[in-house]
Amino acid sequence: MFATMSRYLPRVCADAAPERPDYRPRPPRAPGYLIEPPQDFDRTGKFYMGREISDVMGWRAADWLERPERLDEERTDLLVQALNLQPGMVIADIGAGTGYLSRLMSPAVKPHGKIIAVDVQGMMVNRIGRLARENGFDNIEAVRCREHDAQLPPAVVDMAVMLDVYHELSFPFEMLASIVRATKPGGQIVFVEFKEEDPDIPIKPLHKMSEARVRREAAVHRLKWERTIDHLPWQHVVVFRRPA
């Protein structure tokens, strides 16, 4: 009898495995990185999926992020409208810099929502907190991340937004994987990138990304493309959902 039962036991276990409450799909495989000697002083020589990763805008360029003409050049007001933020949402502003976008989004998620402004540079994190306090934004929380990890708990945010950030990530695979983990199932992950397709946009080529490139790199993490918003003057907004 035991011999007979053993013939069927492997099949039963194999069929039942996906139904276990602790079952998790296999994580995506990292494509890896290629390192070459930089071709210029402002090049990194580090490639991911055939794309050269750009250098990082440091805290010394913080004033450029706060320039008065930014609203007209990038129409960040239209960006916030397009995100369709709702009261009570928890939003992660990844690579928040000075917290410029965090402050624009803050009123839309009140009274009970909050913005988690994440940056890898301590000087930027300090500035985020200071500007939020000085301007009365009490629902902005500043968090310092690592180059490869957003340092957020699992499944806590309804939406993660990267404004002109993803192309600068030193470890895009690892960082995006951590962002996916921090996003609730069914939540949104939004890439806002300067349009590589438009040569007239006055931004260095390494700081631009095409929509096709964004979608290709997001697909590694099994994100579901939802829509692309193209009516901003300089950037496209590519919206994905984390599968439920």
GROMACS elastic network, one bead per residue, 0.5 to 0.9 nm:
[ bonds ]
;  ai    aj funct       b0    kb
    1     4     6  0.50892   500
    1     5     6  0.62340   500
    1     6     6  0.86550   500
    2     5     6  0.50644   500
    2     6     6  0.61463   500
    2     7     6  0.88670   500
    3     6     6  0.51930   500
    3     7     6  0.67405   500
    4     7     6  0.54751   500
    4     8     6  0.73117   500
    5     8     6  0.55365   500
    5     9     6  0.62506   500
    6     9     6  0.51095   500
    6    10     6  0.73839   500
    7    10     6  0.70662   500
    7    11     6  0.81097   500
    8    11     6  0.55218   500
    8    12     6  0.63800   500
    8    13     6  0.88591   500
    9    12     6  0.51755   500
    9    13     6  0.62258   500
    9    14     6  0.85969   500
   10    13     6  0.52102   500
   10    14     6  0.60784   500
   10    15     6  0.86353   500
   11    14     6  0.51055   500
   11    15     6  0.61896   500
   11    16     6  0.85870   500
   12    15     6  0.52760   500
   12    16     6  0.61577   500
   12    17     6  0.86801   500
   13    16     6  0.51044   500
   13    17     6  0.60400   500
   14    17     6  0.54660   500
   14    18     6  0.81835   500
   15    18     6  0.71822   500
   15    19     6  0.82992   500
   16    19     6  0.54923   500
   16    20     6  0.69319   500
   17    20     6  0.55595   500
   17    23     6  0.70885   500
   18    21     6  0.82292   500
   18    22     6  0.89171   500
   18    23     6  0.59870   500
   18    24     6  0.82034   500
   18    25     6  0.88403   500
   19    22     6  0.85307   500
   19    23     6  0.70980   500
   20    23     6  0.53039   500
   21    24     6  0.86053   500
   24    27     6  0.83327   500
   25    28     6  0.89809   500
   26    29     6  0.87885   500
   27   221     6  0.81563   500
   28   177     6  0.86066   500
   28   220     6  0.64481   500
   28   221     6  0.58871   500
   28   222     6  0.77494   500
   29    32     6  0.88533   500
   29   220     6  0.77034   500
   29   221     6  0.86227   500
   30    33     6  0.89742   500
   30   173     6  0.64763   500
   30   174     6  0.80022   500
   30   220     6  0.81478   500
   31    48     6  0.74676   500
   31    49     6  0.67240   500
   31   173     6  0.78134   500
   31   220     6  0.84446   500
   32    47     6  0.87486   500
   32    48     6  0.66777   500
   32    49     6  0.76900   500
   32   173     6  0.81801   500
   33    46     6  0.67900   500
   33    47     6  0.55792   500
   33    48     6  0.50712   500
   33    49     6  0.74616   500
   33    50     6  0.88806   500
   33   171     6  0.87600   500
   34    45     6  0.80589   500
   34    46     6  0.57742   500
   34    48     6  0.66495   500
   34    49     6  0.86225   500
   34    50     6  0.84147   500
   35    38     6  0.87102   500
   35    44     6  0.85677   500
   35    45     6  0.56898   500
   35    47     6  0.63160   500
   36    39     6  0.86107   500
   36    44     6  0.83645   500
   36    46     6  0.63454   500
   36    47     6  0.80379   500
   37    40     6  0.89511   500
   37    44     6  0.79533   500
   37    45     6  0.54353   500
   37    46     6  0.84316   500
   38    41     6  0.71633   500
   38    42     6  0.80906   500
   38    43     6  0.53495   500
   38    44     6  0.54072   500
   38    46     6  0.79674   500
   39    42     6  0.83741   500
   39    43     6  0.62598   500
   39    44     6  0.81435   500
   39    45     6  0.70429   500
   40    43     6  0.52622   500
   40    44     6  0.82339   500
   40    45     6  0.88610   500
   41    44     6  0.81359   500
   42    54     6  0.80996   500
   42    55     6  0.66333   500
   43    46     6  0.84198   500
   43    52     6  0.81410   500
   43    53     6  0.81698   500
   43    54     6  0.65368   500
   43    55     6  0.64708   500
   43   206     6  0.83304   500
   44    47     6  0.83659   500
   44    52     6  0.72741   500
   44    53     6  0.65750   500
   44    54     6  0.62901   500
   44    55     6  0.60770   500
   45    52     6  0.65079   500
   45    53     6  0.75448   500
   45    54     6  0.87179   500
   46    51     6  0.82833   500
   46    52     6  0.56437   500
   46    53     6  0.57981   500
   46    54     6  0.83377   500
   46   170     6  0.83743   500
   47    50     6  0.57668   500
   47    51     6  0.51835   500
   47    53     6  0.57882   500
   48    51     6  0.51916   500
   48    52     6  0.64173   500
   48    53     6  0.69168   500
   48   171     6  0.86335   500
   48   172     6  0.78635   500
   48   173     6  0.84912   500
   49    52     6  0.85013   500
   49   217     6  0.76808   500
   51   167     6  0.89362   500
   51   206     6  0.86247   500
   51   213     6  0.86837   500
   52   167     6  0.86826   500
   52   206     6  0.70293   500
   53   167     6  0.60775   500
   53   168     6  0.59663   500
   53   169     6  0.71548   500
   53   170     6  0.68552   500
   53   171     6  0.89695   500
   53   172     6  0.87759   500
   53   206     6  0.70705   500
   53   207     6  0.85059   500
   54   167     6  0.62208   500
   54   168     6  0.50572   500
   54   169     6  0.79164   500
   54   170     6  0.82560   500
   54   206     6  0.53168   500
   54   207     6  0.61607   500
   55    58     6  0.89634   500
   55   167     6  0.88040   500
   55   168     6  0.60244   500
   55   169     6  0.85974   500
   55   170     6  0.83523   500
   55   206     6  0.83056   500
   55   207     6  0.84437   500
   56   165     6  0.87331   500
   56   167     6  0.89844   500
   56   168     6  0.54307   500
   56   169     6  0.76621   500
   56   170     6  0.82851   500
   57    60     6  0.80004   500
   57    61     6  0.64601   500
   57    62     6  0.83690   500
   57    97     6  0.88605   500
   57   168     6  0.79780   500
   58    61     6  0.57754   500
   58    62     6  0.73768   500
   58    97     6  0.87260   500
   58   121     6  0.78315   500
   58   124     6  0.86254   500
   59    62     6  0.51400   500
   59    63     6  0.86075   500
   59    97     6  0.75783   500
   59    98     6  0.83841   500
   59   121     6  0.72287   500
   59   122     6  0.88112   500
   59   123     6  0.63505   500
   59   124     6  0.59647   500
   60    63     6  0.75766   500
   60    64     6  0.89717   500
   61    64     6  0.55152   500
   61    65     6  0.70845   500
   62    65     6  0.52808   500
   62    66     6  0.67030   500
   62    67     6  0.89275   500
   62    97     6  0.71360   500
   62    98     6  0.63895   500
   62   124     6  0.78233   500
   63    66     6  0.50563   500
   63    67     6  0.61064   500
   63    98     6  0.86223   500
   64    67     6  0.50628   500
   64    68     6  0.88850   500
   64    70     6  0.85337   500
   65    68     6  0.89713   500
   65    70     6  0.75864   500
   65    97     6  0.76129   500
   65    98     6  0.70715   500
   65   100     6  0.71499   500
   66    69     6  0.86210   500
   66    70     6  0.72799   500
   66    98     6  0.75501   500
   66   100     6  0.66864   500
   67    70     6  0.56352   500
   67    71     6  0.85173   500
   68    71     6  0.69290   500
   68    72     6  0.84523   500
   69    72     6  0.55087   500
   69    73     6  0.61745   500
   69    74     6  0.85834   500
   70    73     6  0.50248   500
   70    74     6  0.57716   500
   70    75     6  0.73362   500
   70    76     6  0.76519   500
   71    74     6  0.56246   500
   71    76     6  0.54672   500
   71    77     6  0.68688   500
   72    75     6  0.51817   500
   72    76     6  0.78319   500
   72    77     6  0.88819   500
   73    76     6  0.83443   500
   73   233     6  0.71214   500
   73   234     6  0.74208   500
   74    77     6  0.84773   500
   74    78     6  0.86879   500
   74    79     6  0.85033   500
   74   232     6  0.66575   500
   74   233     6  0.60566   500
   74   234     6  0.58363   500
   74   235     6  0.72827   500
   75    78     6  0.54619   500
   75    79     6  0.66578   500
   75   232     6  0.63725   500
   75   233     6  0.71229   500
   75   234     6  0.85321   500
   76    80     6  0.63219   500
   76    81     6  0.86529   500
   76   101     6  0.78445   500
   76   104     6  0.82338   500
   76   232     6  0.82294   500
   77    80     6  0.53188   500
   77    81     6  0.64209   500
   77    82     6  0.87473   500
   77   104     6  0.76868   500
   78    81     6  0.50012   500
   78    82     6  0.60908   500
   78    83     6  0.87062   500
   78   231     6  0.85527   500
   78   232     6  0.71791   500
   79    82     6  0.50754   500
   79    83     6  0.63733   500
   79   192     6  0.89243   500
   79   229     6  0.89290   500
   79   232     6  0.72840   500
   79   237     6  0.79950   500
   80    83     6  0.52445   500
   80    84     6  0.70889   500
   80    85     6  0.75198   500
   80   101     6  0.83722   500
   80   104     6  0.71947   500
   80   105     6  0.64239   500
   80   108     6  0.87150   500
   81    84     6  0.56444   500
   81    85     6  0.75373   500
   82    85     6  0.82702   500
   82   229     6  0.77176   500
   82   237     6  0.87531   500
   83   190     6  0.86118   500
   83   239     6  0.89701   500
   84   108     6  0.87897   500
   85    88     6  0.89889   500
   85    89     6  0.71429   500
   85    91     6  0.87750   500
   85   105     6  0.77526   500
   85   108     6  0.59703   500
   85   109     6  0.63958   500
   85   159     6  0.89507   500
   86    89     6  0.58938   500
   86   108     6  0.61530   500
   86   109     6  0.53515   500
   86   110     6  0.81944   500
   86   113     6  0.83500   500
   87    90     6  0.89921   500
   87   107     6  0.85354   500
   87   108     6  0.60919   500
   87   110     6  0.51333   500
   87   111     6  0.64026   500
   87   112     6  0.66396   500
   87   113     6  0.59111   500
   88   108     6  0.87759   500
   88   109     6  0.52654   500
   88   110     6  0.61717   500
   88   111     6  0.66261   500
   88   114     6  0.72471   500
   89   108     6  0.87982   500
   89   109     6  0.55592   500
   89   110     6  0.82208   500
   89   112     6  0.76547   500
   89   114     6  0.66384   500
   89   115     6  0.83733   500
   89   157     6  0.76400   500
   89   158     6  0.60419   500
   89   159     6  0.78728   500
   90   109     6  0.75326   500
   90   112     6  0.88722   500
   90   113     6  0.53661   500
   90   114     6  0.50391   500
   90   115     6  0.59238   500
   90   116     6  0.73982   500
   90   156     6  0.73772   500
   90   158     6  0.54046   500
   90   159     6  0.68338   500
   90   160     6  0.87654   500
   91   102     6  0.87143   500
   91   105     6  0.85381   500
   91   109     6  0.84111   500
   91   113     6  0.80158   500
   91   114     6  0.64350   500
   91   116     6  0.60639   500
   91   117     6  0.83703   500
   91   156     6  0.89849   500
   91   157     6  0.56408   500
   91   158     6  0.59979   500
   91   160     6  0.57717   500
   91   161     6  0.74379   500
   92    96     6  0.87928   500
   92   102     6  0.86387   500
   92   114     6  0.86843   500
   92   115     6  0.58910   500
   92   117     6  0.60325   500
   92   118     6  0.69900   500
   92   157     6  0.63633   500
   92   158     6  0.81081   500
   92   159     6  0.62964   500
   92   161     6  0.61684   500
   92   162     6  0.85475   500
   92   179     6  0.88697   500
   92   182     6  0.89638   500
   92   183     6  0.87659   500
   93    96     6  0.53343   500
   93    99     6  0.81108   500
   93   101     6  0.74777   500
   93   102     6  0.63613   500
   93   115     6  0.68825   500
   93   116     6  0.60068   500
   93   118     6  0.59102   500
   93   119     6  0.85098   500
   93   159     6  0.86404   500
   93   160     6  0.60678   500
   93   161     6  0.51255   500
   93   162     6  0.62693   500
   93   163     6  0.79159   500
   94    97     6  0.85853   500
   94   116     6  0.82041   500
   94   117     6  0.64247   500
   94   119     6  0.64891   500
   94   150     6  0.76667   500
   94   160     6  0.67629   500
   94   161     6  0.59559   500
   94   162     6  0.51418   500
   94   163     6  0.76482   500
   94   165     6  0.75148   500
   94   166     6  0.87763   500
   94   179     6  0.85404   500
   95    99     6  0.88247   500
   95   117     6  0.74985   500
   95   118     6  0.55502   500
   95   120     6  0.70896   500
   95   145     6  0.88894   500
   95   161     6  0.87749   500
   95   162     6  0.65243   500
   95   163     6  0.74996   500
   95   164     6  0.84709   500
   95   165     6  0.59232   500
   95   166     6  0.83238   500
   95   169     6  0.88715   500
   96    99     6  0.50827   500
   96   100     6  0.72324   500
   96   101     6  0.70712   500
   96   102     6  0.70613   500
   96   116     6  0.89431   500
   96   117     6  0.54373   500
   96   118     6  0.55571   500
   96   119     6  0.55882   500
   96   124     6  0.80786   500
   96   125     6  0.83712   500
   96   128     6  0.80282   500
   96   142     6  0.89198   500
   96   162     6  0.78212   500
   96   163     6  0.77241   500
   96   165     6  0.84012   500
   97   100     6  0.72995   500
   97   101     6  0.88221   500
   97   117     6  0.82989   500
   97   118     6  0.80093   500
   97   119     6  0.62110   500
   97   120     6  0.87331   500
   97   121     6  0.81440   500
   97   124     6  0.54652   500
   97   125     6  0.74086   500
   97   127     6  0.83364   500
   97   128     6  0.73445   500
   98   101     6  0.83951   500
   98   102     6  0.86428   500
   98   117     6  0.89891   500
   98   119     6  0.88857   500
   98   124     6  0.55730   500
   98   125     6  0.73278   500
   98   126     6  0.86065   500
   98   127     6  0.58003   500
   98   128     6  0.50019   500
   98   129     6  0.87441   500
   98   131     6  0.78766   500
   99   103     6  0.61556   500
   99   104     6  0.87053   500
   99   117     6  0.65217   500
   99   118     6  0.87656   500
   99   124     6  0.82079   500
   99   125     6  0.83661   500
   99   127     6  0.77919   500
   99   129     6  0.82424   500
   99   131     6  0.77392   500
   99   132     6  0.78164   500
   99   140     6  0.87404   500
   99   142     6  0.86073   500
  100   103     6  0.55256   500
  100   104     6  0.66615   500
  100   128     6  0.82407   500
  101   104     6  0.50057   500
  101   105     6  0.61917   500
  101   106     6  0.85044   500
  101   163     6  0.79178   500
  102   105     6  0.51928   500
  102   106     6  0.59365   500
  102   115     6  0.62696   500
  102   116     6  0.79008   500
  102   117     6  0.64466   500
  102   128     6  0.87239   500
  102   132     6  0.89101   500
  102   140     6  0.70981   500
  103   106     6  0.51413   500
  103   107     6  0.77194   500
  103   115     6  0.84839   500
  103   131     6  0.88507   500
  103   132     6  0.72102   500
  103   135     6  0.88262   500
  103   137     6  0.70082   500
  103   140     6  0.77117   500
  104   107     6  0.71051   500
  104   108     6  0.81910   500
  105   108     6  0.56394   500
  105   109     6  0.71129   500
  105   115     6  0.75357   500
  106   109     6  0.58836   500
  106   110     6  0.68747   500
  106   113     6  0.82475   500
  106   114     6  0.68098   500
  106   115     6  0.62923   500
  106   137     6  0.70725   500
  106   138     6  0.87103   500
  106   139     6  0.67304   500
  106   140     6  0.70178   500
  107   110     6  0.54400   500
  107   111     6  0.80465   500
  107   137     6  0.83311   500
  107   139     6  0.87223   500
  108   111     6  0.85661   500
  108   113     6  0.84553   500
  109   112     6  0.68868   500
  109   114     6  0.63324   500
  109   115     6  0.80519   500
  109   139     6  0.88189   500
  110   113     6  0.51506   500
  110   114     6  0.71072   500
  110   139     6  0.77768   500
  111   114     6  0.84608   500
  111   139     6  0.86334   500
  112   139     6  0.83445   500
  113   139     6  0.72071   500
  114   138     6  0.86234   500
  114   140     6  0.59456   500
  114   141     6  0.75074   500
  115   139     6  0.62186   500
  115   141     6  0.62074   500
  115   142     6  0.84776   500
  116   139     6  0.84516   500
  116   140     6  0.59316   500
  116   142     6  0.59859   500
  116   143     6  0.68589   500
  116   157     6  0.86713   500
  117   125     6  0.79882   500
  117   128     6  0.75136   500
  117   140     6  0.67138   500
  117   141     6  0.59041   500
  117   143     6  0.60194   500
  117   144     6  0.84542   500
  118   125     6  0.74459   500
  118   141     6  0.83978   500
  118   142     6  0.60106   500
  118   144     6  0.57369   500
  118   145     6  0.62298   500
  118   150     6  0.70992   500
  118   151     6  0.85168   500
  119   122     6  0.75860   500
  119   124     6  0.67331   500
  119   125     6  0.61178   500
  119   142     6  0.79193   500
  119   143     6  0.65589   500
  119   144     6  0.52014   500
  119   145     6  0.56587   500
  119   146     6  0.81098   500
  119   150     6  0.82123   500
  120   123     6  0.89986   500
  120   124     6  0.78654   500
  120   125     6  0.77560   500
  120   143     6  0.84566   500
  120   144     6  0.53842   500
  120   146     6  0.55392   500
  120   147     6  0.64197   500
  120   150     6  0.84746   500
  121   124     6  0.53456   500
  121   125     6  0.63801   500
  121   126     6  0.88109   500
  121   144     6  0.69656   500
  121   145     6  0.80339   500
  121   146     6  0.87539   500
  122   125     6  0.50358   500
  122   126     6  0.61995   500
  122   127     6  0.86043   500
  122   144     6  0.66502   500
  123   126     6  0.52093   500
  123   127     6  0.62704   500
  123   128     6  0.87171   500
  124   128     6  0.61091   500
  124   129     6  0.87223   500
  124   144     6  0.88532   500
  125   128     6  0.50790   500
  125   129     6  0.64459   500
  125   130     6  0.87243   500
  125   142     6  0.59129   500
  125   143     6  0.67057   500
  125   144     6  0.62718   500
  126   129     6  0.53250   500
  126   130     6  0.62397   500
  126   131     6  0.87197   500
  126   142     6  0.79142   500
  127   130     6  0.50178   500
  127   131     6  0.60015   500
  127   132     6  0.83259   500
  128   131     6  0.54521   500
  128   132     6  0.60790   500
  128   133     6  0.86435   500
  128   140     6  0.84799   500
  128   141     6  0.85534   500
  128   142     6  0.64057   500
  129   132     6  0.51714   500
  129   133     6  0.61936   500
  129   134     6  0.86021   500
  129   140     6  0.77777   500
  129   141     6  0.74098   500
  129   142     6  0.60681   500
  130   133     6  0.52437   500
  130   134     6  0.60884   500
  130   135     6  0.85702   500
  131   134     6  0.50642   500
  131   135     6  0.60209   500
  131   136     6  0.84321   500
  131   137     6  0.83250   500
  132   135     6  0.53487   500
  132   136     6  0.60304   500
  132   138     6  0.69794   500
  132   139     6  0.85896   500
  132   140     6  0.67340   500
  132   141     6  0.88253   500
  133   136     6  0.52333   500
  133   137     6  0.60436   500
  133   138     6  0.69363   500
  133   140     6  0.89585   500
  134   137     6  0.79024   500
  135   138     6  0.88872   500
  137   140     6  0.61940   500
  138   141     6  0.82164   500
  143   150     6  0.86066   500
  143   151     6  0.77739   500
  143   152     6  0.84617   500
  144   150     6  0.79722   500
  144   151     6  0.74598   500
  145   148     6  0.81532   500
  145   149     6  0.61912   500
  145   151     6  0.51993   500
  145   152     6  0.82248   500
  146   149     6  0.50491   500
  146   150     6  0.62323   500
  146   151     6  0.69486   500
  146   175     6  0.85469   500
  147   150     6  0.77712   500
  147   169     6  0.71889   500
  147   170     6  0.63419   500
  147   171     6  0.64233   500
  147   172     6  0.88305   500
  147   174     6  0.86268   500
  147   175     6  0.70451   500
  148   169     6  0.82469   500
  148   170     6  0.74856   500
  148   171     6  0.53933   500
  148   172     6  0.74599   500
  148   173     6  0.81149   500
  148   174     6  0.51942   500
  148   176     6  0.83704   500
  148   177     6  0.89321   500
  148   178     6  0.78417   500
  149   152     6  0.80763   500
  149   171     6  0.87744   500
  149   174     6  0.66664   500
  149   176     6  0.81510   500
  149   177     6  0.81848   500
  149   178     6  0.55650   500
  149   179     6  0.77759   500
  150   153     6  0.89623   500
  150   175     6  0.63836   500
  150   176     6  0.84232   500
  150   178     6  0.59618   500
  150   179     6  0.62851   500
  150   182     6  0.81874   500
  151   178     6  0.77679   500
  151   179     6  0.88548   500
  151   182     6  0.86638   500
  152   155     6  0.86711   500
  152   156     6  0.77007   500
  152   157     6  0.89365   500
  152   178     6  0.78501   500
  152   179     6  0.78861   500
  152   181     6  0.84863   500
  152   182     6  0.58374   500
  153   156     6  0.62682   500
  153   157     6  0.89906   500
  153   181     6  0.79232   500
  153   182     6  0.57337   500
  154   157     6  0.84733   500
  154   178     6  0.84930   500
  154   179     6  0.88398   500
  154   180     6  0.86165   500
  154   181     6  0.52691   500
  154   183     6  0.69176   500
  154   184     6  0.76708   500
  155   158     6  0.81732   500
  155   180     6  0.82524   500
  155   181     6  0.60670   500
  155   185     6  0.69856   500
  155   187     6  0.88152   500
  156   181     6  0.87845   500
  156   182     6  0.56195   500
  156   183     6  0.58964   500
  156   184     6  0.59079   500
  157   160     6  0.68077   500
  157   182     6  0.62121   500
  157   184     6  0.57974   500
  157   187     6  0.73549   500
  157   188     6  0.87605   500
  158   182     6  0.89935   500
  158   183     6  0.60690   500
  158   184     6  0.58231   500
  158   185     6  0.85793   500
  158   186     6  0.81488   500
  158   188     6  0.64302   500
  158   189     6  0.86679   500
  159   183     6  0.65924   500
  159   184     6  0.80781   500
  159   187     6  0.56515   500
  159   189     6  0.56736   500
  159   190     6  0.74498   500
  159   241     6  0.89135   500
  160   179     6  0.72246   500
  160   180     6  0.85864   500
  160   182     6  0.85475   500
  160   183     6  0.69624   500
  160   187     6  0.82667   500
  160   188     6  0.63897   500
  160   190     6  0.61163   500
  160   191     6  0.87066   500
  161   188     6  0.83621   500
  161   189     6  0.60501   500
  161   191     6  0.63002   500
  161   192     6  0.75649   500
  162   165     6  0.53803   500
  162   166     6  0.62946   500
  162   189     6  0.81374   500
  162   190     6  0.61832   500
  162   191     6  0.52176   500
  162   192     6  0.59427   500
  162   193     6  0.82682   500
  163   166     6  0.76997   500
  163   190     6  0.83171   500
  163   191     6  0.66032   500
  163   193     6  0.66441   500
  163   237     6  0.89219   500
  164   167     6  0.71901   500
  164   168     6  0.80761   500
  164   191     6  0.78180   500
  164   192     6  0.56959   500
  164   194     6  0.67495   500
  164   207     6  0.77535   500
  164   208     6  0.83244   500
  164   235     6  0.84528   500
  165   168     6  0.55008   500
  165   169     6  0.68002   500
  165   191     6  0.81464   500
  165   192     6  0.77766   500
  165   193     6  0.74944   500
  165   207     6  0.87447   500
  166   169     6  0.53992   500
  166   172     6  0.70487   500
  166   176     6  0.86129   500
  166   191     6  0.71133   500
  166   192     6  0.82278   500
  166   193     6  0.76987   500
  166   214     6  0.89617   500
  167   170     6  0.85221   500
  167   172     6  0.79696   500
  167   193     6  0.78532   500
  167   206     6  0.76351   500
  167   207     6  0.62353   500
  167   208     6  0.72630   500
  167   209     6  0.71273   500
  168   171     6  0.88150   500
  168   172     6  0.82144   500
  168   206     6  0.87653   500
  168   207     6  0.74015   500
  169   172     6  0.51331   500
  169   173     6  0.88576   500
  169   175     6  0.74634   500
  170   175     6  0.85208   500
  171   174     6  0.56011   500
  171   175     6  0.59401   500
  171   176     6  0.83954   500
  172   175     6  0.51671   500
  172   176     6  0.58017   500
  172   177     6  0.82762   500
  172   217     6  0.88477   500
  173   176     6  0.54131   500
  173   177     6  0.61113   500
  173   178     6  0.87529   500
  173   217     6  0.83353   500
  173   220     6  0.84040   500
  173   221     6  0.83754   500
  174   177     6  0.50871   500
  174   178     6  0.63442   500
  174   179     6  0.87595   500
  175   178     6  0.51625   500
  175   179     6  0.62987   500
  175   180     6  0.87093   500
  176   180     6  0.61124   500
  176   181     6  0.85799   500
  176   218     6  0.82426   500
  176   221     6  0.78990   500
  177   180     6  0.51193   500
  177   181     6  0.63282   500
  177   182     6  0.87679   500
  177   221     6  0.68832   500
  178   181     6  0.50333   500
  178   182     6  0.62662   500
  178   183     6  0.87635   500
  179   182     6  0.50465   500
  179   183     6  0.62777   500
  179   189     6  0.81333   500
  180   183     6  0.51969   500
  180   184     6  0.80847   500
  180   185     6  0.88383   500
  180   189     6  0.76766   500
  180   221     6  0.79142   500
  180   223     6  0.84619   500
  180   242     6  0.68136   500
  181   184     6  0.76153   500
  181   185     6  0.88261   500
  183   186     6  0.81116   500
  183   187     6  0.58118   500
  183   188     6  0.73010   500
  183   189     6  0.77080   500
  183   242     6  0.72108   500
  184   187     6  0.50248   500
  184   188     6  0.82115   500
  184   242     6  0.73815   500
  184   244     6  0.80516   500
  185   188     6  0.87063   500
  185   241     6  0.81219   500
  185   242     6  0.55475   500
  185   243     6  0.57817   500
  186   241     6  0.57897   500
  186   242     6  0.50734   500
  186   243     6  0.53765   500
  187   240     6  0.84216   500
  187   241     6  0.55470   500
  187   242     6  0.55754   500
  187   243     6  0.79481   500
  187   244     6  0.80472   500
  188   226     6  0.89716   500
  188   239     6  0.67677   500
  188   240     6  0.55602   500
  188   242     6  0.62321   500
  189   223     6  0.84177   500
  189   238     6  0.84959   500
  189   239     6  0.60452   500
  189   240     6  0.52015   500
  189   241     6  0.60081   500
  189   242     6  0.72746   500
  190   237     6  0.67821   500
  190   238     6  0.57762   500
  190   240     6  0.62245   500
  190   241     6  0.85808   500
  191   214     6  0.75678   500
  191   236     6  0.80969   500
  191   237     6  0.57652   500
  191   238     6  0.51577   500
  191   239     6  0.64828   500
  191   240     6  0.83462   500
  192   235     6  0.62670   500
  192   236     6  0.58052   500
  192   238     6  0.64307   500
  192   239     6  0.86870   500
  193   196     6  0.84161   500
  193   207     6  0.80749   500
  193   208     6  0.62354   500
  193   209     6  0.59493   500
  193   210     6  0.78977   500
  193   211     6  0.83961   500
  193   214     6  0.85852   500
  193   234     6  0.83003   500
  193   235     6  0.52180   500
  193   236     6  0.58011   500
  193   237     6  0.67883   500
  193   238     6  0.82760   500
  194   197     6  0.88533   500
  194   198     6  0.86538   500
  194   201     6  0.77674   500
  194   203     6  0.76155   500
  194   207     6  0.69966   500
  194   209     6  0.61402   500
  194   210     6  0.79532   500
  194   234     6  0.56674   500
  194   236     6  0.65376   500
  195   198     6  0.56543   500
  195   199     6  0.82492   500
  195   201     6  0.74768   500
  195   208     6  0.56981   500
  195   209     6  0.58381   500
  195   210     6  0.57795   500
  195   211     6  0.76457   500
  195   234     6  0.62418   500
  195   235     6  0.51992   500
  195   236     6  0.61305   500
  196   199     6  0.68699   500
  196   201     6  0.83697   500
  196   205     6  0.70110   500
  196   206     6  0.88601   500
  196   207     6  0.84316   500
  196   211     6  0.81563   500
  196   235     6  0.89027   500
  197   208     6  0.85719   500
  197   209     6  0.79861   500
  197   210     6  0.60433   500
  197   211     6  0.84685   500
  198   201     6  0.59955   500
  198   234     6  0.83208   500
  199   202     6  0.77459   500
  199   203     6  0.87053   500
  199   205     6  0.85089   500
  200   203     6  0.85217   500
  201   204     6  0.87055   500
  201   233     6  0.86153   500
  201   234     6  0.62131   500
  202   234     6  0.88135   500
  203   206     6  0.83962   500
  203   207     6  0.65754   500
  203   208     6  0.71620   500
  204   207     6  0.54877   500
  204   208     6  0.70390   500
  205   208     6  0.53601   500
  205   209     6  0.81918   500
  206   209     6  0.77571   500
  208   235     6  0.87872   500
  209   212     6  0.82575   500
  209   213     6  0.63539   500
  209   214     6  0.67448   500
  210   213     6  0.51715   500
  210   214     6  0.64123   500
  210   215     6  0.87321   500
  210   236     6  0.85192   500
  211   214     6  0.51385   500
  211   215     6  0.61977   500
  211   216     6  0.85604   500
  211   228     6  0.81019   500
  211   236     6  0.73654   500
  211   237     6  0.85679   500
  211   238     6  0.71078   500
  212   215     6  0.51835   500
  212   216     6  0.60933   500
  212   217     6  0.87502   500
  213   216     6  0.50669   500
  213   217     6  0.63088   500
  213   218     6  0.85902   500
  214   217     6  0.53924   500
  214   218     6  0.61170   500
  214   219     6  0.85543   500
  214   238     6  0.76084   500
  215   218     6  0.51149   500
  215   219     6  0.60177   500
  215   220     6  0.89796   500
  215   223     6  0.88528   500
  215   225     6  0.73027   500
  215   238     6  0.79248   500
  215   240     6  0.88582   500
  216   219     6  0.52637   500
  216   220     6  0.70861   500
  217   220     6  0.56298   500
  217   221     6  0.77417   500
  218   221     6  0.56204   500
  218   222     6  0.68977   500
  218   223     6  0.59226   500
  218   224     6  0.83442   500
  218   225     6  0.84284   500
  218   240     6  0.81946   500
  219   223     6  0.55886   500
  219   224     6  0.74727   500
  219   225     6  0.83470   500
  220   223     6  0.76399   500
  221   242     6  0.89442   500
  222   242     6  0.77847   500
  222   243     6  0.78298   500
  223   240     6  0.59627   500
  223   241     6  0.58146   500
  223   242     6  0.53339   500
  223   243     6  0.66721   500
  224   239     6  0.86039   500
  224   240     6  0.52295   500
  224   241     6  0.51345   500
  224   242     6  0.64576   500
  224   243     6  0.67525   500
  225   228     6  0.83718   500
  225   238     6  0.77216   500
  225   239     6  0.61993   500
  225   241     6  0.65140   500
  226   238     6  0.79148   500
  226   239     6  0.55705   500
  226   240     6  0.51399   500
  226   241     6  0.66756   500
  227   237     6  0.82783   500
  227   238     6  0.62080   500
  227   239     6  0.53904   500
  227   240     6  0.72278   500
  228   236     6  0.68805   500
  228   237     6  0.55402   500
  228   239     6  0.60816   500
  229   232     6  0.76080   500
  229   235     6  0.88241   500
  229   236     6  0.57691   500
  229   238     6  0.64692   500
  229   239     6  0.81054   500
  230   233     6  0.80745   500
  230   234     6  0.89690   500
  230   235     6  0.72148   500
  230   237     6  0.66021   500
  230   238     6  0.87158   500
  231   234     6  0.87538   500
  231   235     6  0.82463   500
  231   236     6  0.74574   500
  231   237     6  0.89147   500
  232   235     6  0.56619   500
  232   236     6  0.65157   500
  232   237     6  0.82400   500
  233   236     6  0.83988   500
  241   244     6  0.84644   500
